[in-house]
Each structure stands twice: as C-alpha cells, then as structure tokens.
Amino acid sequence: MNLKTHLSHTIFSTVSEVSKSKGISSFVIGGFVRDLILKRPSNDIDIVVLGDGLEMAELVAKKLGVRNVAYYKNYGTAAFTYNDLEIEFVGARKESYQTESRKPIVENGRLQDDQNRRDFTINALAISLNTSSFGELLDPFNGIDDLKNKIIRTPLDPDQTYSDDPLRMLRAIRFASQLNFRIEKNSFESITNNVKRLRIISQERITTELNKIIASKVPSKGFKLLFDSKLLHEFFPEMVDLHGVEIINNMGHKDNFYHTLEVLDNISENTDDLWLRWAAIMHDIAKPRTKRFTPKIGWSFHGHEDVGARMTAGIFKRMKLPLDHKMKYVQKLVRLHLRPIALVNGNVTDTAIRRLLFEAGDDVDDLMTLCNADITSKNEFKVQKFRKNFQKVRTKLKEVEEKDNIRNFQPPISGEEIMSTFKLEPCKTVGIIKNEIKEAILDGKIRNNYDEAYTYMFEQAKILGIE
C-alpha cells in the first residue's frame, strides 16, 4: 500500500529532503498513520529517524523557518509546532525495562526495533519518507488487518508488553472506547493477569487515560472493560462499590453501577463537557454508604446527594483531578441533582423554583441536563412522562428568572448598609437581617428590588429590637 497522495503537507516533503541530504532514513509512525487510514483528524506527527533525531529536528525546523524547538536530550527527542501541527522527532530505538519502573533503558536501534516497542499493532504502522520509497506503508504486524477488523492487539507477547509498561493496559481500553474496537482475547486476558502492575504508574497518568475514556463517544464501553478487567478496582473502588443488587424480603434495588453508566452515556449524547460527565459519574457515588433497608419502604439512600458532594473532594484529591472551581462545580451538581426531580414529583411553586435558581446559579442548565440524563427506565412511557414534566420545570425556571432575576442574585441591601443605617459594628445581628431579606425574596414575600428590601430591613430590625 502506498499512501503518497496523503502526504501532501509541507512537513513530509521537507523531512524527505533533509533525510536525503543527510543520507539517513526517516518515517512517520504511530497514531498519525493510524488516524490517516481511519480518516480521523490528527495534529500529532511522530517522525522516527534512523540516526540523530535531535539533529533532524533542528535541520527541518531551520528549513521551515521554525525558531522554537524543544530538545529533550535525556529522551533523545525534539519537538516543535508548525501550522498547528505538533511534530516530534526521535531516533529509532529499542527498549528494555526493569520490574519496578515503566522508564525503559534505551539503545539505538532499527525501524523494526522501534515498531516492536509500540503498544499495539495499529500504532506500529509506519510510512516511509525516503525519496526512493516515499509513501510506502510498513506494517510488520498486520496492523492494517486489525484496523479493518477493529481489533486492539499487542505487537509482541501481551504479558511482556503490559508488564513492561502497565499504562498500556489503560491505553488498550481507551483506544477500544474511543475507536469502538474490541480487545483481542489473549490481550484482554493478559490485562486481567497484570492489573497489580498498574501500581507502579503515577496517578496523574492513570487519570489522564481515564479522562480520555470519559471523553469518548460512548464512555460506558471503556468503563465496562475497566470493571471486567478489574483495573477499575485498582484506582476507583468507590465506583466499583456501586455494582451489584442486594435483595431482602424479595425487594431489591437497581444496580447503581450500570445505572451510572447509563446516565453517563445519556449525558454524553448532549455534552462534551468533561466535568459535566464527571458529575454524571459522581451523582450516585454515595449510595453504597447511605443504603438502608426497612420493611415498610424497602431500600432507601437518604442523603446520598450531600454525602456524595463531600466524597467528591476526597476522590478528586486522590485522583489528582483539579481542586478548583471544576471540583466545586461537580460538587454542586451532585448535591443538587435530586432537586429538579422533587419539583417534577410535586407542585412546581415559584418559591421552590427561586431557591433552585439561587443555589444552582449559572449551572442550572447543566443541572437540568444531568437530571434529564438521570431518567433511566425500561418503561418508555415512564421515561417520556418524566421528560415531559421536566420540560414544565424548564419552562417555569425561565418564567421565574425573567420575572424575579434570581439567578446568582445578591440581596439588594448589603451588610455595610445595615451597619451604617443602625449604627452597628460587625455582629451576628447584621447577618440575621441580611439573611431574612434574602429568604423573603426567595419565598416571594417581597420582590427582588431595593425599595422593598429597604422597607423589609426596618421591619426585621424592629422585630430584633433595633431602632
């Protein structure tokens, strides 16, 4: 197979020219080749050189007019950006590993050595950039067939491949999830046999792969593979705990693991936002800790939304996820995810809507997206009924917001004005008056404007005995 017509970008002809002038061989290899054949967009190009990759990067960059080249001499690689492409150069090498590290001992090698060290056959594909064979595909492991058959397979013995670099086990599942491929039987069995090796991998790298699985089109595919292989048990036990159904007196609850995956897939149909997808993952995370059985009502998970919001901080910290506004956003959605459902089940009052708008703020639309995704049932009539009622809540949210301007509001009267008006120092009384004004607005006793709030302030001060 010759892919010459697909290598029209200037970078390839430039590498070819420089290679010829230096009398060395160069190849584009890995993910770019895979995605080229799959007709997927790719901005990352890896160039393997049978020689000095650092020198090749320097010469190619100079010819292209690129000034900034990053050199990583310890790894024998160099990289630069050109026309929105991330281009990395490396000398062909062979690798050997020590048991307690995924960092290889590297030696110069041939192209075959470099292809041998690749994680999967579909990532070992290379295209020649040499003048005499420009565009020729080099496929020693039948990666083309695996692409056609949608198979993830290691080039060499999978036990060796995964033991050498256990991160490849997560990458196998990530590619299976992203590409909708299946992992070859021997390769998957090897993953299950090597799960404990994952412990030598840093949490940051594990989380990077997990986030890519979460970002895939149908993330449940990746999570099911993580669960079945028991990799998930190694780094996300709280999610594993969701699995299973307990039955007492012929009463059982739904399997919250598969329910969570269904919610995650549902929400992924409507958003690419990673943190909204994380909220779907976390929304029922506390159900195992709050599960109770009573003969009269059966199974309950009282307070799981509040416990789940608190658990989010610990899980994010352990998994090296952001602890900033992104975590707080997930916590908020977890804590509030039952509120719209309560409105659906009851009377949609303006007071309840105002309080939801106040607490959710700008995230109220995302909260409704999460709650809509949380409607899972085999009874399609029940699902459609809930979604129809949810639309009523959305309409009411819009009406109340337009009327009362509650979202993200602050009480029209500040604490400073309360202190100035009544000649008070900072004290508990100031907070009480300010809170009463806020509650009165949320309850609809007064409208959200300065004049009504000002009058109400004096009424509350009088109740508290302040003149």
C-alpha positions in Angstrom: 0.0 0.0 0.0 1.3 3.4 -0.9 -0.1 6.5 0.8 2.0 9.1 -1.1 -1.1 11.1 -2.1 -2.0 11.5 1.6 1.4 13.1 2.5 0.9 16.4 0.7 1.7 18.6 3.7 5.0 20.5 3.6 6.4 18.8 6.7 6.6 15.5 4.9 8.4 16.7 1.8 10.8 18.8 4.0 11.7 15.8 6.1 12.2 13.8 3.0 14.6 16.4 1.5 16.6 16.7 4.7 16.8 13.0 5.1 18.2 12.6 1.6 20.7 15.4 2.1 22.0 13.7 5.3 21.9 10.2 3.8 19.6 8.8 6.5 16.1 7.2 6.6 13.0 8.8 8.2 9.5 7.5 8.7 6.2 8.9 10.1 4.9 6.4 12.6 2.2 5.7 15.2 -1.1 7.4 15.8 -0.9 9.8 12.8 -0.7 6.8 10.4 -3.5 5.0 12.2 -5.7 8.0 12.1 -4.8 8.7 8.5 -6.0 5.3 7.5 -9.1 5.6 9.7 -9.8 9.1 8.2 -9.7 10.7 11.6 -8.2 14.1 12.2 -4.8 14.2 13.9 -2.5 17.0 14.7 0.3 15.0 16.3 3.0 13.7 14.0 5.8 11.4 15.2 8.9 11.1 13.0 11.3 8.2 13.6 14.9 8.7 12.3 17.5 6.1 11.7 20.0 8.4 13.2 20.1 11.5 15.3 16.5 12.7 15.9 17.7 15.9 17.6 19.8 17.0 14.6 17.0 16.1 12.2 14.5 18.2 14.2 17.0 21.1 14.1 17.6 20.9 10.4 13.9 20.5 9.4 12.9 23.4 11.7 15.5 25.6 10.1 14.3 24.8 6.6 10.7 25.5 7.7 11.6 28.8 9.4 10.6 27.5 12.8 12.6 29.2 15.6 11.4 27.4 18.7 12.4 23.8 19.1 12.2 21.9 22.4 15.0 19.4 22.9 14.7 16.6 25.4 18.2 15.2 25.3 17.5 12.6 28.1 14.9 11.0 25.9 16.6 11.6 22.6 13.5 13.6 21.3 12.9 17.0 20.0 9.6 18.7 19.1 8.2 21.9 17.6 4.9 23.3 16.4 4.3 24.1 12.7 1.0 25.3 11.2 -1.0 23.9 14.2 0.8 20.5 13.9 2.7 19.1 16.9 5.8 17.4 15.4 8.1 15.2 17.4 11.4 13.6 16.2 13.1 10.6 17.8 15.9 8.3 16.8 14.9 4.7 16.2 15.5 2.8 19.4 15.0 -0.5 21.2 14.0 -0.7 24.9 14.3 -2.9 27.9 12.6 -2.5 31.2 13.2 -3.1 34.9 10.4 -4.6 37.1 9.6 -1.6 39.2 9.7 1.1 36.6 8.0 1.9 33.3 11.0 4.0 32.3 13.0 2.0 29.7 16.7 1.5 29.2 17.1 2.8 25.7 19.6 1.9 22.9 19.9 2.9 19.3 18.0 0.5 17.0 16.5 -0.2 13.7 13.0 0.7 12.5 11.9 -2.8 13.4 13.1 -2.3 16.9 11.1 0.9 17.1 8.0 -0.9 15.8 8.5 -3.8 18.3 8.3 -1.4 21.2 5.0 0.1 20.2 1.9 -0.7 22.3 -0.4 -2.0 19.7 -0.3 -3.2 16.1 -2.4 -0.3 14.9 0.1 2.1 16.4 3.2 0.3 14.9 2.3 1.3 11.3 4.9 3.4 9.6 5.1 5.3 6.3 8.4 5.8 4.6 9.5 9.4 4.0 12.6 8.4 2.0 12.8 9.6 -1.6 13.0 6.1 -3.1 10.0 4.7 -1.2 8.1 7.8 -0.3 4.6 6.9 1.0 5.2 3.2 1.3 3.4 1.6 4.3 5.5 -0.6 6.6 3.3 -3.0 8.5 5.2 -5.9 10.2 2.3 -6.9 12.5 -0.7 -6.8 10.1 -2.0 -3.6 11.8 -4.0 -2.9 8.7 -6.0 -6.0 9.2 -6.6 -5.1 12.8 -7.8 -1.7 11.8 -10.2 -3.3 9.3 -11.4 -5.8 11.9 -11.5 -3.3 14.7 -9.1 -5.2 17.0 -6.7 -4.0 19.7 -3.7 -6.3 19.8 -0.1 -6.0 21.0 2.8 -6.5 18.5 4.6 -8.9 20.8 3.6 -11.1 23.7 0.9 -9.2 25.6 2.3 -10.2 29.1 5.6 -8.7 28.2 4.1 -5.6 26.6 1.8 -4.9 29.6 4.3 -5.8 32.3 7.0 -3.6 30.7 4.6 -0.6 30.7 1.4 -1.2 32.6 -0.1 2.1 31.4 -0.6 0.3 28.1 -3.4 -1.6 29.7 -5.4 1.6 30.2 -4.4 2.7 26.7 -5.8 -0.5 25.3 -9.2 0.2 26.9 -9.0 3.9 26.0 -8.5 3.0 22.3 -11.2 0.4 22.4 -13.6 3.0 23.8 -12.5 5.9 21.5 -12.5 3.8 18.3 -15.2 1.3 19.2 -12.8 -1.6 18.8 -12.6 -4.8 20.7 -9.5 -6.0 22.6 -8.2 -9.3 21.3 -8.9 -12.2 23.7 -5.3 -13.1 24.7 -4.5 -9.4 25.1 -7.5 -8.8 27.4 -6.7 -11.9 29.5 -3.2 -10.6 29.9 -4.6 -7.3 31.2 -6.6 -9.2 33.9 -3.4 -11.0 34.8 -1.3 -7.9 35.1 -3.7 -5.5 36.9 -1.5 -5.2 40.0 1.3 -3.9 37.8 -0.8 -0.7 37.5 0.5 0.3 41.0 3.8 1.4 39.5 2.0 4.0 37.4 1.6 7.5 38.7 -2.0 8.6 39.4 -1.6 11.6 37.1 -1.1 9.2 34.1 -3.9 7.0 35.1 -6.3 9.9 35.4 -5.2 11.3 32.0 -6.2 8.0 30.4 -9.4 7.8 32.4 -10.4 11.3 31.3 -9.9 10.3 27.7 -12.2 7.3 28.2 -14.8 9.6 29.8 -14.5 11.9 26.8 -15.1 9.1 24.3 -18.4 9.0 22.4 -19.9 6.1 24.4 -17.8 6.1 27.7 -19.7 3.1 29.2 -17.8 0.8 26.8 -14.5 1.8 28.4 -15.9 1.6 32.0 -17.3 -1.9 31.4 -13.8 -3.0 30.2 -12.2 -1.3 33.2 -14.6 -3.2 35.5 -14.4 -6.5 33.8 -10.6 -6.4 33.8 -10.6 -5.3 37.4 -8.4 -2.3 36.5 -11.1 0.0 37.9 -10.8 -1.8 41.3 -7.2 -0.5 41.5 -7.9 3.2 41.3 -11.6 3.9 41.7 -13.0 1.5 44.3 -15.9 3.8 45.1 -17.3 3.3 41.7 -16.8 -0.5 41.9 -18.9 -0.4 45.1 -21.9 0.8 43.1 -22.0 -2.6 41.5 -24.5 -5.3 42.5 -28.0 -5.7 43.7 -29.0 -6.7 47.3 -32.3 -8.4 47.9 -34.2 -8.6 51.2 -37.8 -9.9 51.5 -37.9 -10.1 47.8 -37.2 -6.4 47.5 -34.1 -5.3 45.6 -32.7 -2.0 44.3 -31.3 -1.3 40.9 -27.6 -1.9 40.1 -26.2 1.6 40.6 -23.0 0.8 38.6 -24.8 0.1 35.4 -27.4 2.9 36.1 -24.4 5.3 36.5 -23.0 4.2 33.1 -26.4 4.7 31.5 -26.6 8.2 32.9 -23.1 8.9 31.7 -23.9 7.7 28.1 -27.2 9.7 28.2 -25.4 12.9 29.2 -22.6 12.2 26.6 -25.2 12.5 23.9 -25.8 16.1 24.8 -22.5 17.4 26.0 -18.7 17.1 25.5 -18.0 18.9 28.8 -15.7 16.6 30.8 -16.8 18.0 34.2 -20.5 17.6 33.4 -19.7 14.0 32.5 -17.8 13.7 35.8 -20.9 14.9 37.6 -22.8 12.1 36.0 -20.2 9.6 37.3 -20.4 11.0 40.8 -24.1 11.7 41.2 -24.9 8.4 43.0 -21.4 7.7 44.3 -22.6 7.7 47.9 -25.4 5.3 47.5 -23.4 2.3 48.9 -22.6 4.4 52.0 -26.2 5.6 52.6 -28.1 2.4 51.6 -30.7 1.3 54.2 -33.5 -1.3 54.3 -36.7 -1.0 56.2 -39.6 -3.5 55.8 -42.2 -0.7 55.2 -40.4 1.3 52.5 -37.8 -1.1 51.3 -34.5 0.3 50.1 -33.5 4.0 50.6 -30.4 6.1 50.0 -31.3 9.1 52.2 -28.9 12.0 51.9 -26.7 10.4 49.3 -26.6 13.7 47.4 -24.9 15.5 50.3 -22.6 12.6 51.2 -21.7 12.3 47.5 -20.8 16.0 47.3 -18.5 15.6 50.3 -16.9 12.4 48.8 -16.2 14.3 45.6 -13.4 16.3 47.2 -11.6 13.3 48.5 -11.9 11.4 45.3 -10.7 14.4 43.2 -7.7 14.9 45.5 -6.7 11.2 45.4 -7.1 11.0 41.6 -5.1 14.3 41.1 -8.1 16.0 39.5 -8.5 19.8 39.8 -9.5 21.0 43.2 -10.5 24.4 42.0 -13.8 25.7 40.5 -14.2 22.5 38.4 -14.4 20.3 41.5 -16.8 22.8 43.2 -18.9 22.6 40.0 -19.1 18.8 40.2 -19.9 19.0 43.9 -22.7 21.5 43.3 -24.4 19.3 40.7 -24.1 16.2 42.8 -25.6 18.0 45.8 -28.5 19.4 43.8 -29.2 16.6 41.4 -32.4 15.4 43.2 -33.9 18.9 43.5 -35.4 19.1 40.0 -36.7 15.6 40.4 -38.5 16.7 43.6 -40.1 19.5 41.6 -41.3 17.1 38.9 -42.9 14.9 41.6 -44.6 17.7 43.4 -46.2 21.1 42.8 -43.8 23.4 40.9 -44.1 26.5 43.2 -42.4 29.8 42.4 -40.7 29.6 45.8 -39.1 26.2 45.0 -38.0 27.5 41.6 -36.5 30.6 43.1 -34.5 28.6 45.6 -33.2 26.2 42.9 -32.2 29.2 40.7 -30.4 30.8 43.6 -28.5 27.7 44.6 -27.6 26.5 41.1 -26.8 29.9 39.6 -25.3 29.8 36.2 -25.1 26.0 36.4 -28.9 25.5 36.4 -29.0 24.5 32.7 -26.2 21.9 33.3 -28.1 20.6 36.4 -31.2 20.1 34.3 -29.1 18.3 31.6 -27.8 16.0 34.3 -31.3 15.3 35.8 -32.7 14.6 32.3 -29.9 12.1 31.8 -30.7 10.5 35.2 -34.1 9.4 33.9 -33.5 5.7 33.2 -36.1 3.1 32.9 -37.0 0.1 30.7 -40.5 1.6 30.8 -40.5 4.0 27.9 -43.9 5.5 28.9 -42.5 6.4 32.3 -39.4 8.0 30.8 -41.4 10.1 28.4 -43.7 11.2 31.3 -40.8 12.3 33.4 -39.2 14.2 30.5 -42.5 15.9 29.7 -42.7 17.0 33.3 -39.1 18.1 33.2 -39.9 20.4 30.3 -42.6 22.0 32.5 -39.9 22.7 35.2 -37.6 24.2 32.5 -40.4 26.5 31.4 -41.1 27.5 34.9 -37.4 28.2 35.6 -37.3 30.6 32.6 -40.5 32.3 33.7 -39.4 32.9 37.2 -35.9 34.0 36.2 -37.3 36.6 33.8 -39.7 37.8 36.5 -37.6 37.8 39.6 -34.0 37.9 38.3 -32.9 35.4 41.0 -30.0 33.5 39.4 -26.8 34.5 41.2 -28.5 37.3 42.9 -27.2 39.1 46.0 -29.6 40.8 48.4 -30.2 44.4 47.4 -29.2 45.5 50.9 -25.5 44.9 51.8 -24.2 44.2 55.3 -22.4 47.6 55.2 -25.6 49.4 54.6 -27.3 47.6 57.5 -24.4 48.5 59.8 -24.5 52.1 58.6 -28.2 52.5 59.0 -28.5 51.1 62.5 -25.0 52.2 63.7 -23.9 48.6 64.3 -20.5 47.1 64.4 -19.9 43.8 62.6 -22.0 41.3 64.5 -24.4 38.3 64.3 -27.4 40.7 64.1 -26.2 42.1 60.7 -26.1 38.6 59.3 -29.6 37.8 60.6 -31.1 40.8 58.9 -29.3 40.3 55.6 -30.4 36.6 55.6 -34.0 37.5 56.4 -34.1 39.8 53.4 -32.7 37.0 51.2 -35.2 34.5 52.5 -38.1 36.9 52.0 -37.1 37.4 48.3 -36.7 33.6 47.8 -40.1 33.0 49.5 -41.8 35.6 47.4 -42.7 37.8 50.4 -41.0 40.8 48.7 -39.7 41.4 45.2 -36.1 41.5 44.3 -35.6 45.2 44.4 -34.0 47.8 46.6 -37.1 49.7 47.8 -39.0 46.6 49.1 -35.8 45.2 50.6 -35.1 48.5 52.4 -38.6 48.6 53.9 -38.3 45.0 55.0 -34.9 45.7 56.6 -36.6 48.1 59.0 -39.4 45.6 59.8 -36.8 42.9 60.7 -34.7 45.4 62.7 -37.9 46.2 64.8 -38.5 42.5 65.4 -35.0 42.2 66.7 -35.5 45.3 69.0 -33.2 47.6 67.0 -34.3 51.2 66.4 
